[in-house]
Amino acid sequence: MKKFTGAGAYLYATAVAALGVIQLVVQNFLTGMLPVPSTLPLRLFWVDLSSMVFLVAAAGIFFRVRRQLAAVLAGVAFFVFFLFLHLPKLLGDIYNPNEWTAAFETVMLGCGGFIIAANYGREEPRWSKITGLMAIVSIYFFALSLLVFAVLHIKYNDYIQTLMPSWMPGHVFLSYVVIAAFLLSAFSFFTNLKVRLAALWLGIMFLLWVLTLHGPRAIGKLNVEAEWSSLFIALAVCGIAFSICRRATATAYGRAEPSFTPLPV
């Protein structure tokens, strides 16, 4: 299981890199996740800059070059988008489910960067306590995001079922399994109970979504940017869940420990 969950950081980096490539190809921000106003001055410059930030962060993780710093860079980038883009839009339209979805997808990806950074604490021991604390806070925000998605799935359950492939049996049953998975995982992360088990199965669930839902949809709609973005967001969340599982084998995240022990690399 160690090797399996150890791939989490690379799945996350793959997804972040892919999001950067998508932006460079379409020369636009991700329409679903990053709805930047069309009136933004020097828009193409900011598109290219944010894409390069994603690519640099992903490359650092992949090629083991200042991996902790690279992961923090990814986390900061997503939280900047959340604070300056999503939060104002969300507060101005709190009944819009699309705003909640995009905002907390961004939060999850930002959390992933800080969680993965803490897993590379051995590279910069002097920052290990800070990154460890950031990982603790991030896991709680990740759990909060799961609660938000559980509520959205409950409220819009009929729509969620239409997204499932027609060949899958028991759409109603599967939709409630997903809701239960979100709620139970959030409870586990908030209470620090069975974290490794919850994170492992959460990651497996998202991986299955990538293979059976998002992957086929993206391949069937090669020119639809939103489908590809959704695919790699799901892959990123899968990688984050596996990274939480890996972290849970080394330290109890539910309390800040002065003797934080980074994960082995």
C-alpha positions as CSV (number, residue, x, y, z in Angstrom):
1,M,0.0,0.0,0.0
2,K,3.0,2.3,0.6
3,K,4.0,2.3,-3.0
4,F,0.4,2.7,-4.1
5,T,-0.3,5.8,-1.9
6,G,3.2,7.1,-2.6
7,A,2.0,7.7,-6.2
8,G,-0.5,10.4,-4.8
9,A,1.9,13.3,-5.3
10,Y,2.7,12.2,-8.9
11,L,-1.0,11.9,-9.7
12,Y,-1.5,15.4,-8.2
13,A,1.4,16.8,-10.2
14,T,0.1,15.2,-13.4
15,A,-3.2,16.8,-12.9
16,V,-1.7,20.3,-12.2
17,A,0.6,20.0,-15.2
18,A,-2.4,19.0,-17.4
19,L,-4.4,22.0,-16.2
20,G,-1.5,24.3,-17.1
21,V,-1.2,22.6,-20.6
22,I,-5.0,23.0,-21.2
23,Q,-4.8,26.7,-20.5
24,L,-1.8,27.1,-22.8
25,V,-3.6,25.2,-25.6
26,V,-6.9,27.0,-25.4
27,Q,-5.3,30.3,-24.4
28,N,-7.9,30.9,-21.7
29,F,-8.5,30.2,-18.1
30,L,-10.2,27.0,-17.2
31,T,-13.8,28.0,-17.9
32,G,-15.5,26.0,-15.1
33,M,-12.9,26.2,-12.4
34,L,-11.3,29.6,-13.0
35,P,-14.0,31.9,-14.4
36,V,-11.8,35.0,-14.6
37,P,-13.7,38.1,-16.0
38,S,-13.1,38.8,-19.6
39,T,-12.4,42.4,-18.8
40,L,-9.1,41.5,-16.9
41,P,-6.3,43.6,-18.2
42,L,-3.4,41.7,-19.9
43,R,-5.6,38.6,-19.8
44,L,-3.4,36.4,-22.0
45,F,-0.3,37.4,-19.9
46,W,-2.1,36.1,-16.8
47,V,-3.3,33.0,-18.5
48,D,0.3,32.2,-19.6
49,L,1.7,33.1,-16.2
50,S,-0.7,31.0,-14.2
51,S,-0.1,28.1,-16.6
52,M,3.7,28.3,-16.1
53,V,3.2,28.4,-12.3
54,F,1.2,25.1,-12.6
55,L,3.9,23.6,-14.9
56,V,6.8,24.7,-12.7
57,A,5.1,23.3,-9.6
58,A,4.3,20.0,-11.3
59,A,7.9,19.7,-12.7
60,G,9.4,20.3,-9.2
61,I,7.4,17.4,-7.8
62,F,8.0,15.1,-10.7
63,F,11.8,15.7,-11.0
64,R,12.4,15.9,-7.3
65,V,13.7,19.5,-7.5
66,R,12.7,21.4,-4.4
67,R,9.6,19.3,-4.2
68,Q,8.4,20.9,-0.9
69,L,8.6,24.4,-2.4
70,A,7.0,23.3,-5.6
71,A,4.0,21.8,-3.8
72,V,3.6,25.0,-1.7
73,L,3.7,27.0,-4.9
74,A,0.8,25.0,-6.3
75,G,-1.1,25.3,-3.0
76,V,-0.6,29.1,-2.9
77,A,-1.6,29.5,-6.6
78,F,-5.0,27.7,-6.0
79,F,-5.7,29.6,-2.8
80,V,-5.0,32.9,-4.5
81,F,-7.6,32.0,-7.1
82,F,-10.0,31.1,-4.3
83,L,-9.5,34.3,-2.3
84,F,-9.5,36.8,-5.1
85,L,-11.8,35.1,-7.7
86,H,-14.1,32.6,-6.1
87,L,-14.8,34.0,-2.6
88,P,-16.2,37.3,-3.9
89,K,-18.3,35.5,-6.5
90,L,-19.6,33.0,-4.0
91,L,-20.5,35.7,-1.4
92,G,-22.4,37.5,-4.2
93,D,-24.3,34.5,-5.3
94,I,-24.5,32.0,-2.5
95,Y,-27.4,30.1,-4.0
96,N,-25.6,29.2,-7.2
97,P,-24.4,25.6,-7.0
98,N,-21.9,26.2,-9.8
99,E,-20.1,28.8,-7.6
100,W,-19.9,26.4,-4.7
101,T,-18.6,23.6,-6.9
102,A,-15.8,25.6,-8.6
103,A,-14.8,27.4,-5.3
104,F,-14.4,24.2,-3.3
105,E,-12.7,22.3,-6.2
106,T,-10.1,25.1,-6.0
107,V,-9.9,24.8,-2.2
108,M,-9.3,21.1,-2.5
109,L,-6.5,21.5,-5.0
110,G,-4.9,24.2,-2.9
111,C,-5.1,22.0,0.2
112,G,-3.4,19.2,-1.8
113,G,-0.3,21.3,-2.4
114,F,0.2,22.0,1.3
115,I,-0.5,18.4,2.3
116,I,2.0,17.1,-0.2
117,A,4.6,19.7,0.8
118,A,4.4,18.4,4.4
119,N,5.1,14.9,3.1
120,Y,8.4,16.2,1.8
121,G,9.4,17.7,5.2
122,R,12.8,16.0,5.2
123,E,14.0,18.2,2.3
124,E,13.7,21.3,4.4
125,P,13.7,20.3,8.1
126,R,13.7,23.9,9.3
127,W,10.3,24.4,7.7
128,S,8.8,21.0,8.8
129,K,6.8,22.4,11.6
130,I,5.3,25.1,9.4
131,T,4.4,22.8,6.6
132,G,3.1,20.3,9.2
133,L,0.8,22.9,10.6
134,M,-0.3,23.9,7.1
135,A,-1.1,20.3,6.3
136,I,-3.3,20.0,9.4
137,V,-5.3,23.1,8.4
138,S,-5.5,21.9,4.8
139,I,-6.9,18.5,5.8
140,Y,-9.7,20.2,7.7
141,F,-10.4,22.5,4.8
142,F,-10.3,19.4,2.5
143,A,-12.9,17.7,4.9
144,L,-15.0,20.9,4.7
145,S,-15.0,20.7,1.0
146,L,-16.2,17.1,1.1
147,L,-19.1,18.2,3.3
148,V,-20.0,20.9,0.7
149,F,-20.0,18.4,-2.1
150,A,-22.1,16.0,0.0
151,V,-24.7,18.7,0.5
152,L,-24.6,19.5,-3.3
153,H,-25.0,15.9,-4.2
154,I,-28.0,15.6,-1.8
155,K,-29.7,18.7,-3.1
156,Y,-29.1,18.0,-6.8
157,N,-29.2,14.2,-6.7
158,D,-31.4,13.8,-9.7
159,Y,-28.9,15.8,-11.8
160,I,-25.9,13.9,-10.4
161,Q,-27.5,10.6,-11.6
162,T,-27.7,11.9,-15.2
163,L,-23.9,12.2,-15.2
164,M,-23.4,8.5,-14.6
165,P,-22.8,6.3,-17.7
166,S,-25.9,4.6,-18.9
167,W,-24.3,1.1,-18.6
168,M,-23.9,1.5,-14.9
169,P,-26.7,-0.2,-12.9
170,G,-28.3,1.3,-9.8
171,H,-27.8,5.0,-10.4
172,V,-29.8,5.9,-7.3
173,F,-27.9,3.5,-5.1
174,L,-24.5,4.7,-6.4
175,S,-25.4,8.3,-5.9
176,Y,-26.1,7.6,-2.2
177,V,-22.9,5.6,-1.9
178,V,-21.0,8.7,-3.1
179,I,-22.8,10.9,-0.6
180,A,-22.0,8.4,2.2
181,A,-18.4,8.3,1.1
182,F,-18.1,12.1,1.3
183,L,-19.7,12.3,4.7
184,L,-17.8,9.4,6.2
185,S,-14.5,10.7,4.9
186,A,-15.2,14.2,6.2
187,F,-16.1,12.8,9.6
188,S,-12.9,10.7,9.6
189,F,-10.7,13.7,8.7
190,F,-12.4,16.0,11.3
191,T,-12.2,13.4,14.1
192,N,-8.8,11.8,13.2
193,L,-10.5,8.3,13.2
194,K,-9.6,5.7,10.6
195,V,-8.0,8.4,8.5
196,R,-5.8,6.0,6.5
197,L,-8.7,3.8,5.6
198,A,-11.0,6.7,4.7
199,A,-8.4,8.4,2.6
200,L,-7.5,5.2,0.8
201,W,-11.0,4.4,-0.2
202,L,-11.8,8.0,-1.1
203,G,-8.8,8.0,-3.4
204,I,-9.9,4.7,-5.0
205,M,-13.4,6.1,-5.5
206,F,-12.0,9.2,-7.4
207,L,-9.7,6.9,-9.4
208,L,-12.6,4.9,-10.5
209,W,-14.4,8.1,-11.5
210,V,-11.4,9.0,-13.6
211,L,-11.5,5.6,-15.4
212,T,-15.2,5.0,-15.8
213,L,-16.7,8.5,-15.9
214,H,-14.4,11.4,-16.6
215,G,-12.0,9.6,-18.9
216,P,-14.6,8.3,-21.4
217,R,-16.5,11.6,-21.3
218,A,-13.3,13.6,-22.1
219,I,-12.2,11.2,-24.9
220,G,-15.7,11.4,-26.3
221,K,-15.5,15.2,-26.3
222,L,-11.9,15.9,-27.4
223,N,-12.5,19.6,-28.0
224,V,-14.5,20.3,-24.9
225,E,-12.1,22.0,-22.4
226,A,-14.5,21.6,-19.4
227,E,-14.5,17.8,-19.7
228,W,-10.8,17.6,-19.7
229,S,-10.6,20.0,-16.8
230,S,-13.0,17.9,-14.8
231,L,-11.0,14.7,-15.6
232,F,-7.8,16.2,-14.2
233,I,-9.5,17.8,-11.2
234,A,-10.8,14.3,-10.2
235,L,-7.3,12.9,-10.7
236,A,-5.8,15.6,-8.5
237,V,-8.3,14.9,-5.7
238,C,-7.4,11.2,-6.1
239,G,-3.8,12.1,-5.6
240,I,-4.5,14.3,-2.6
241,A,-6.5,11.5,-0.9
242,F,-3.7,9.0,-1.4
243,S,-1.2,11.6,0.0
244,I,-3.4,12.0,3.1
245,C,-3.4,8.2,3.5
246,R,0.4,8.2,3.2
247,R,0.7,11.1,5.8
248,A,-1.6,9.3,8.2
249,T,0.9,6.4,8.5
250,A,3.5,8.8,9.9
251,T,1.8,11.3,12.1
252,A,-1.5,12.1,13.7
253,Y,-2.6,15.2,11.8
254,G,-5.4,16.0,14.2
255,R,-3.1,17.8,16.7
256,A,-0.1,19.9,16.1
257,E,2.9,18.0,17.4
258,P,6.1,19.8,18.3
259,S,8.1,16.7,17.2
260,F,6.5,16.5,13.7
261,T,7.9,13.5,11.8
262,P,8.0,13.9,8.1
263,L,7.2,11.0,5.8
264,P,10.0,8.9,4.4
265,V,10.9,9.7,0.8
